[in-house]
Amino acid sequence: MSRTLIRSSKVLTFDDANPVVEAVLVDNGVILETGRFSDLVESAGPNTRVMEAGDAVVMPGLIDTHPHVMHFGALRGGLVDLSDALDHADIVERISARAAVTAPGEWIICTPVGEAHYFIRRSWRDLAERRLPDRHVLDRATSDHPVLIQAWAPRTPNILAFNSAGLRAVGLSDFIPDQVCDVEIEKDEAGRLTGILRGPVNNYYTYDPFWGQILLKLPPLDPDHAVPGVLDEMARFSAHGVTTLYEGHAMEPIHIQMYQHLRTSDMLTMRVQATHDVESVIFYPFEPLSLHEFDDRLKSLAPQSADSADDMLRIVGMTISPGGPCFAGHFAMHETYTDPFGRPTKGNRFVSLEKEESYVRFCAENDVRANICIGSYREHDDFLEIAERVVIEHDFRDKAWILQHAITISPDHVRRYKALGFQITTSVGFAWGKGAMYDERIGRHIWRDMVPLRRLLDAGLDVSGGSDWGPKSPWEQIALAQTHEIAGTDLRNDGPDQVINRQESLAMWTTSAAKILGWDEIGSIRPGNHADIIFVDRDPSTCDLDELKDIRVHRTMLGGNIVHDDAVLPAATEGIFDEAE
């Protein structure tokens, strides 16, 4: 790889020693020097390429510490994309096109309509007809294939649609009751199935026994579709300027293996750090491990959980997720709140306290980095009681374990996590997408502890950002850290415990994220770092807040190689510098 000298009107390095420069010299994927263009020309050498950024601002690639690229990409792979469908005719046309190249009898599965994953700003309600197409409409697309328009988590209750062949394939007929468990089965005035089902009908994070049996009749994940789906998802993230991912949640062996396959096949277009999930609880059917099986799994995963040598794929640490989302009624609270169907609940626990203590002790005794996904008060209380007890025997305060989620976290919890030496990854998109639902089901009082970024930073905790189910654009997430808007309302949760400034918000996606991952060579533009560099159309550190979420990434480079380019900037010029330079 030849040397490349990047020149811009402004390079934001996120390096305190040299925060703003005008040029970056890259060699073999590594940053050699930063500084004035004229100075770097002298040390660049005669065969250096020049990459002119013009008015574009150059900065380090972003780090998303809760992206689910593997999950969302694999689940989306091979589906008919209806996310931007306009009306029923549009949906029929898209499904018909897929049917023309699909063998009769094979399933045709579609994405939901609207903006994943909360479906607040756009959903099936925004179709021209203001409703999902029923089986009669879908039958116009094909009668030779079972068809399903999926419902995606976390929203519960949710809605989906089958065509007639799809209903037959999963064994639903007119004789079935109007409701089984919590699933409502819509019928017309004549008592015939319409193909519309409502309730806990999500593709994951659902444990309804009836819907679970239907899920088991749907086709399993197809690796031939999953890999292209993940590649497409990585491309979407590259287009937003993300160059590194932290896959710290729900990573089952098959997901780790898929990343390893992409790595050995030289198909990774971003850096990945991942953890093994000791006991994943997301996908149906979930059958809890016995304590003996859980302990055996800890022992088997530990040797695979300390691989940080690779510059592209690192497997570091192990994860447990004691609870689940509030949308489905799994949020573990001390006080009763309302589940998706109006019933009182205090949530539930997926991982027993015995397993949680076994996990904490194992990680402390075996020097394994722990990553624990916790979002509710009761989960924090239970975990902290265990962790503080174990710390008396095994001082792990220097191990920088990770608390992931922190959707709601009280001042007392923050103080105790700081004392234990934890670092935090969270998503302000949790508050954006769930705030109205928390208000309705739990009460407005919970907002004071909802993603309290200011509180976390003031306590001296390292905090990084992620997209998860929220807006997939990191720039919108960075803006939300200042506004704390509640989606679907005109409200903001911009209290004194929430709002942070622009520089702090940008750090959550760059330098702070790199520190939490323990990956020194990313997150800033400084000599010795990987040349993970992005070119954006405005300065994210100074532009108006209203413009921040609309930032356009013209070019994304990973290790000096271009992985996204919108063709706005000129290509690098080859050859020897002009003497006038």
Residue, then its C-alpha position, 0 to 999 in steps of 0.5 A: m500500500s502506498r503512502t497517502l497524504i490527506r489534506s482538509s480544511k480541518v482535521l479534528t484529531f481528538d488527540d489532546a496533544n494536537p487537536v486540529v491539524e490540516a493534514v494526515l500522513v498514512d502509510n500501510g494503514v497506520i497514521l505516521e504524522t499529523g500537522r501542517f500540509s507543507d511540513l508533511v509533504e517534506s517527509a511524505g516521500p516522492n510516491t505519496r498519493v494526495m487525497e484532497a478533502g476540500d471543505a469536508v471535515v476529517m475526523p476519526g471513525l466512530i465506535d458503536t458500542h451497542p450496534h447488533v450488526m450481526h443480529f440485525g444483519a442476519l435477521r434481515g438477510g434475504l427478506v423482502d424490504l418493505s421498510d419504505a413501502l408506500d401502499h398495498a400495491d407497492i407491497v404486492e409488487r415487491i413480493s411478486a418480484r421475489a415470488a418470480v425468482t423463488a421456488p414454489g412452496e418456499w417461504i417469502i418473508c418480509t421486513p415490517v413496514g416503517e422505521a425499525h425498531y420502535f416504529i414510531r416515526r414511520s410504521w404500517r399506519d403510514l401506508a396509504e391504506r392506514r393498515l397492513p394488507d390482509r391475506h386477500v391482498l397478499d394473495r394477489a402477490t402469490s398463492d404459490h408461496p407462504v408469505l409473512i410480513q414480520a413484526w420486529a422486537p421490541r415493540t409489544p403488542n405488535i402486528l403481522a400479516f400472513n397470506s393464505a398459504g402462510l396461514r396454512a403452513v403454520g396450521l391456522s384455520d378458521f376454527i381457531p379461537d379469536q385469541v390464544c394465549d395473548v395472541e389476537i387472531e383477526k377474523d372478518e364478519a363471516g368468521r374467516l381469518t384475515g391473516i392479521l395477528r396481534g400481540p406478542v408476535n415479535n420475531y424475538y423477545t417473545y415467550d408466548p407459548f402459542w406464538g412460540q409454536i408458530l415461530l418454530k414452524l417458520p424457516p430457520l436462519d439461512p446462512d446463505h442469506a445471513v452473511p450477505g445480510v451482515l455485509d449489507e448491515m456493515a455497509r450501512f454502518s460504514a455509510h454513517g462513519v462507524t468503523t468499529l463495533y462492540e458486539g457485547h450482547a446476545m452473542e451466541p456461538i453461531h454469531i461469533q463463528m459468523y464473525q470469524h468466518l467473515r474475518t478469515s474470508d477477508m470480508l470484514t469492513m469494520r473492526v469488531q470486538a465481541t463477547h460470548d453470551v454465557e446464556s442467551v435469553i433472546f430467541y425462542p425457545f429459551e430453556p434455562l441451563s441448570l446451574h451445573e450446565f451454566d458453570d460448565r459453560l463458563k469454563s468452556l468459554a473462558p479460554q476463548s474470551a481473551d483474544s485481543a491480538d487481532d487488529m480486526l476481530r477481538i473476542v474479549g470477555m463474557t456477558i450475562s443478561p439477567g432481564g429483558p425489555c419493558f416493552a414485553g413486560h420483563f423489566a424487573m422492578h420492585e413496584t408493580y407496573t403494567d405489562p403490554f396487555g394491561r396486567p400488573t407485573k413486576g417483571n421477571r428474571f432470566v438468569s437466576l441469582e445463583k447463576e449471577e453470583s457464579y458468573v461474578r465469582f468466576c470472572a473475578e477468580n479467572d481474570v475474565r472481563a465481565n460484561i453485564c446487561i442491566g437496565s432496571y432498578r431491581e437488576h441493579d440492586d441484585f447485581l450490586e449486592i453480589a458484586e460488592r460481596v465478592v469484591i471483599e474476597h477478590d478485588f476486581r476494581d482494576k479490571a474495568w468491567i462493563l455495565q451495558h444498558a444502564i437504561t435506568i440507574s439511580p444516584d446510589h447505583v452510580r456511586r456503587y458502580k464507580a466504587l467497583g471500577f465499572q465502565i458504562t456503555t449505553s444508548v440515549g436511543f433507549a430513552w428516545g424510543k421507550g420514554a413514552m412507554y415508560d411514562e404510560r406503564i411505569g410513571r413519569h417519575i422514572w424519567r429522572d433516572m433514564v439514561p442520566l449521562r450527566r450523572l454518570l460523567d460527573a461521577g467520573l465514569d467512562v461512558s460510551g454510546g451505541s445505537d441498538w434499537g434506536p436511531k441507527s445514525p450515530w449523529e442523531q444519537i450524538a444530538l440526542a445526548q444534548t436534547h434527550e427528546i422522547a420520540g412520538t411526543d413534543l417532550r424532552n427529558d433534558g433534566p440536570d442529570q441527563v444533558i451533556n455537551r457536544q464534546e462529551s457526546l462526541a467522545m462517547w463515540t470516539t475516545s471514551a469508546a476506545k478506552i472502554l474497549g481497551w483498544d488504544e489504536i482507535g478513536s483518535i487521529r494520532p501517530g501509531n493509530h489505525a487510519d480509521i478516518i471519516f470525511v464529513d460535510r460539516d464540523p460536528s463539534t460546532c455545527d448547529l444542533d438541528e444540523l448535527k443529525d443530518i451530517r453526511v459522511h462522504r468517505t469512510m476509511l478503515g486502515g487506510n482503505i476506502v470502505h464507503d464513498d458517496a462520490v462527492l470528493p475527488a479521488a486521490t491523485e497518484g505520483i510525485f508532489d509538484e515542486a511548488e507544493 
